[in-house]
Amino acid sequence: MYRLEYMKRAIKVISSGDGKLYYGWLVLAVCFFLVMIAFGVRSSMGVFVTPIENEMNWTRSEITRVISLGILVGAFSFLVTGYLHDRYGGRFVIGGALLMLGVSVMLVSMLNSMISFILLWGFLMSFASSGVSFVTIHALLSRWFFRRRGMVISISAAGGSIGPVLLAPFSAYLIETFDWRTAFVVLGAMIFFIAAPLALTFLRNNPGGMIPRSELEGHSEDEDKSSTKSVEDVSGLLFTSKWKQALSTSPFWQLSAAYLVCGITTNIISVHFVPFAEDQGVPKMTAATIFGIMMGLNSVGVLSAGFLSNYFKQKNILGTTYALRGMAYVLLLVVGGVEGMWAFALVAGISWIATASVTSSMTADIYGLENIGTLNGMTNMAHQIGGALSVLMAGELNQLTGSYTLPFSIAALTLIFASIAAFSVNERKYSYRYNPVSSVFKSLETNPAR
């Protein structure tokens, strides 16, 4: 009897109210896969640093300068792809970006000079990556889910955790079995021939009139439909009709400042963790495995954050997550060696991508959907600017000191600031969850392209 009742409730969760599967769940499944592939490829770059360094006779600082340039180009590209999402919809932007990303990754296998590395990695690949990022993925999902938005965005972000678990060791295997050029061809082909067709075939820009009443209106599945609120009741104090309106409000800057630190503390590890381990005599496969497991543990953290967001203030989840990441850096530096790397992976794993999902969900809850792509683009731009600076800083300081101790220590200190900024967001005052006012979501009806 209990199992039957449980199954009935599960059907209600995934159905559109008439017993049919809500198409939004298929959109979520595809987005999860796209994030897994795209983030898996990008997060595996650390595995390629030393092979490129050895074959091309480039210094590590030269390589990291190009990588940091690519992160910076991606930062400003977020503004473009976020605006294009709001203007033309996620299917066009995400699908087109995947095609471009697949081609650019395959072309990286043909590197023969620093100029080609700058053009391909620093510009083309970085711009393409911005089109299949949390900016567009989370903006698209925010239009399909409302009451479960935090949980759904967290599920999609979990793909960014699982991707590196699979593709970092897989990339290392391809490099050791064949070479780094072949590895880039294989990874690019996966994006071009698998991920891009899936996006163009199954993604839809918005649900139109198909949104389940239980999902849109935020009531319990056990409540009678007559007791639900109208769509017009679901709004917030700071919902914007123009993206510039957000710039005069404190939550935007608090979230952006914290996300700047997120970029500093994640990108530095994505690029420099494997070289850092190799400098200490740890084999590439072992280092890639530790990194992959850390990214895999992200799925636990990001899903936990999504679940907890249904019961607690998201700002508290966000602030706590940044604090945990700071503890992870302390373990990496204080414990040291392989033991310190494993300790870092275990603690940092539960905090890595959770910040992205919570930041995106809070942005949608506070500012609405009218300009969600552009606003996500701006917060993610701050993230990538921080990442570009940290990758460059780590490469230069490693060149000067022969160690990663100083750059990793600086990154750890910035997390104190991020945690304070997150805790200081007045979510109860500004989020529509706690302070509903009037009108909303009319853009879904008046702007069909979205």
N, C-alpha and C positions, 0 to 999 in steps of 0.2 A: 504493500500500500504506500509505504514511504517512497519507494523507488518510482512508483507511478506518479505521485505528486511531484517529485523532483523533476521527472521528465517533462511534465506539463509546464512547469515553471521555466525550464530550459527552452522549450519551444516558444514560450511567450517572449523570452529575451531576444531570440534571433529572428522572430517573425515580424511582419509588418502590420500585424493586427488582424489579418484575414487568413492566417494559416500559411501564407507564402513566406519564403525566405526573403528577408530584407536585403536588398541588393548592396546596401552599405557594407555588409559583412564580407562580400566578395571583393569590394573595393579595398577593404582593410587587408584581406589576405594578399592581394596583389601588391599593395603598398609595402607590406611586410617583406615580401620577397625582393622588391626593388631596392629597399633600404639595405637588406642583407647583402645583395650583390654589390651595390655602389659603395657602401661603407666598407665592405670587406676588402675591396680592391684598394681604396684609398688608404685604409688603415694598415695595409701590408707594405707600404712604401719603405718602412724601416728595414725590411728584409732585403731590399734592393740597394741600400746605400753602399755597403762594402763591396759587392760585386761590381757596381758601376765605378766606384772609387778605384778599384784595382785595374779594371780593363782600360778605363779612359785616362788613367793617371791624373785624376782630379783630386784635390784635397777635400776633406769632409766639409770644411767651411764653405768651399765653392759650391758643393752640392746643396748644402742646407740654405745657402743664399737663394738659389733658384727655387727650392721648395717653399721658402718663406715668401718669395715673390708670388708664387702660385697661390698661396694662402691669402695674400693681400689682394691679388686680382679677384679671387673668389669672393672676398669680403664685399667688394664694390659690385661684383656681379649679382650678389643677392638682391641688391636694390632693383636691378633690371628684371631678374626672374620673378621676384615678388610682385612687381608691378605688372608684368606680363600675365602672371597667374590671375590677378584681380581683373585684368582686362579681357583675357581670352580663355581662361580656364586652365585647370591643372592637366588635363589629358594632353593638350597640345604642347605645353611647356615641358612636362615630364617626359613624354614620348620623344620629342625632338631632342631633348638634352641627352637622353640615353643613346640615341643614334650617334650624336656627336661625340659622346664620351667613349663609346665603343671604338670608333674610328681613331680617336686621338690616342687611346691606350695602345692600340695596335701599332700606330705610327711611332710611339716611343721606342719600340723595338729596333727602329732604324737609326737611332741616334749615332751621329758621327762627329759632332762638334758641340761646343758649349752653346752656340747660337741656336742650334736645333733643339737643344734641351730647354733653353729659355722659351722658345716659341711654342713648343709642344706642351711641356709640363707647366711652364710658368704662365701661359696664356690660354691656349686652346683647351687643354684638359681641365684647367681650373675653372674656366667659364662654364664648360659643360657640366662639371660636377655641381655647380650651384643650382642647376635646374632640376636636379634629382637629389635634393637635400631636405632637411627638416623644414626649410622655408616653404617649399611647395607641397611636400607630402603632408605636413601637419595642417597647412591651410586647407588643402583639399578635404582631409578627414574632418576638419572642424565644421565643414558644411554638411556633412552626412550624419554627424552625431552631436548631441547636445547634452543630455543628462549623463551619458557615459563618456563624454569627451575625454576626460582625463585618463580613464582606463584605456580607451581605444588608441589614443595618441601614444600612451606608454607601450602598448602592444606593438605598434608599428616601430617605435624606437628600439624595441628589443631586437628587431632585425639587425640593427647596427651593432648589437652585441654578438649575435650569433655569426654574422658575416666574417669578422676577423678570426673567430674560432676555427672556421673552416678554411678560409682563404689565406691566412698568414702561414700556417704550416704547409698548405697546398702550394703556395708560392715558393716557400723555401724548398719543398720537394722538387718542384719544376726546375729551380735554379741549380740544385745539386745534381739532378738527373740529366738535365739538358744544359741550359744556360739562362741568363736573365732575359735575353732577347726573346727566346721562345716562351718564357713565362708571360711576358707582356702580350704576346700574340694570343695565347690561350685565354687570358683574362679579358682582353678586349673583345674577342669573339663571343665569349659568354654574355657580355653586355649587349653586343650588337644583335646577335641572333636569337637570344632567349629573352632577356629583360625588356628590350625595346618593343618587340612584337606583343608581349603580354600587356604592357602599358597602353599601347595604341588600340588594342582589341577590347580590353575589359574596363579601363578606367572611364568614369563619367564625371563631368564637372560638378554636378550637384543633383540631389534627389528629386528636385521639382516638388510635386505634390505627393510623393510617395513616403514621406517621413512618418513613421509610426507615431501615433499620438502619445504613447507612453515615453518614447524617446525625446520628442520635441518638447513636451510640456513638463517633463521632470517629475511625474507622479509615480507612485508605486504601481507595479503590475496588478496588485490586489485591490486597488481603488476602483470604484465605479467610474466609468468614463464621464458620467455627468458631473463628477466632482472635480474634473480637471480644469486647469486654467486655460485661458485662450492664448493664442500665439502672441498677441499684443502685450500680454503681461510679462513676457520673458524678455527683459531688456536690462540695461545697466546705466548707471549714472554717467559713465564716461564713453559710452558707445559713440563711435565717430562716424561722420559722414564724409570727412576728409582726413587723410592721414596726418596732416600738419597739426590737427587739434591735439593729438597725443603728445606732441613735443612740449606742450605747456603744462603737462601733468607729471607729478612725481613718480608714480608707479613705472612709467616707461623708462625713466632714467635709472631707477633703482634696479629694475630687471636687466637693463642693458649693461649697467656697471658690473653686476654680478656675473653676467654672461661673458663680459670681457675677460674676467678672471677664469671663467670656465675654459675659454679658448686658450688662455695662457697655459693652464695646467693639464690640458688634454693633448694639445698638439705637440707640446714639447716631448711628451712620452711616446706618442704615436710615431714620431720621427726618430727620436734619440734613444728609446729604451733598448732596442736590439744592439745598436752600436755600443751603448753604455755597458751592456752585459758582455759583449764580445771583448771589450777593452779589459774586462776583469777575467778573461779566460773562459767564459761560458760559451759552449758551442752554439752555432747559429740556430740549429733545430731546437735546442733546449730553450734558448731565449725566445724564439718564436712561439714555442709551446706555452711558456709562462705568460707571454703577452696574449696569446689566443685564449687561454683559460681565464685570464683577467677580463677580457672582453666578453667571454661567455658568461661570466658571473654578472655582467651588467644586466643580463636578462632578468636575473633574480631581483636586482635593485630597481630596475625600471618598472617591472610589473608590480613590485611591492609599492612603489611610489604611486602608481596608477590606482591600485586598490585602496591605499590609505587616503588618497585624495577624495574619495567618496565619503570619508568620515572625519577628516581633519582639515584644517586650513592648509592650503597648498604652500603658503609662504613658510610655514613651519617645517614642512617636508623639504622644501628647497634649501632653507638655511641649515638644517641638520645634515643634508647631503653634502653641502660644501664643507662642513666641519669634519665629516668622516673622511673626505678626500685629503684634508689637511693632515689628519692623523696618519693616513697611508704614506704620505711623503715623509713624515717623521720616522716611520718604521723603515722606509727604504734607506734613509740616510744614517739612522742610528744603529740599526741591526747590521746592515751591510751584507755583502756577499750574496750567494744564492738564496740564503735564508731570508735576507731582507727583501729580495725580489719577490719571493713567494708570499711573504707577509704583506708587501705592498699590493700584490695582485689580488689577494683575498679581501683586503679592506677596500681598496680602490675599486675593485670590481663591482661592488654594490652601489657605487656613487657616480659612475662615469657618465652614462647617458641619461640617468634619471633626471639630471638637471635640465636637459634639453626638452624632455616631454612636459615637465612641470612648467617650465618657462613658456612654452608654446600654449599650453592649456590656460595658464593665467592670462596671457596676452589676449586670447580669444574671449575669455570670461569678462575681462575688464573693458576691452575696447570693441567687442563685437566682430562681425564678419565682413563688414563693408570694405575694409582696407586690411584685412588680416594678412594677405600675402605681402603687402608693402611693409607692414609693421614687423612681421616675422623677418623680412629681409633686413630691416634696420637693426633689430636686436642681434641677428646672426652676423651682420656686418661687424658689430662690436666684438662678437665672439672670434671672428676670423682675424680681425686686426690684432687682438691679443695673441692669437695663435701665431701669426706671422712674426710678431716681435719676439715671442718666446723661442721659436725655432731658430731665428737669426741670432738671438742673444746666446743661446746654448751652443750653437756652432762656433761663434766667435770666441766665447769664453773657454770652450774646450780647446780651441786652437792655442789660446794664450796660456792656459793653466795646465792643460793635459788631463783635465778632470771635469766631471759633471757635477761635482759637489756644490759649487757656487750657484750655477743656474737653477739646479733643483731646489736649493735652499730659498732662493728668491721666489720661485714659483710657490713654494709652501707658504711663505709669508703672505702672499696676495690672497690666499684663501680665507684668512681672517677677515679681510675687508669684504670679500664676497658673501660670507656668512652673515655679517652684520647688515649688509645692504638687503639681502633677501628677507631677513627677519623684520626689517623696518617697513616693508610694504604694508599699507593699510588695506588689506584684502577685504575685511568686513565692511568697510565703507564703500569701496569702489567696485567690487565684483558683483555681477548680477545675481550670483548665488545667494548673497546675503542682503542685497539691497536692490530688489527689483523695482523698476520705475515703469516707464511706458514704452510703447512701440518698438518693434524690431523685426529683423529677418525679412523685411519687405524687399530687400535687395534680391532675395531668392526668387521673387515673383516678378520684380520690375527689371531685373538684369539677367535674362535667360542664358546669356553667354557664360555666366558665372556658375 
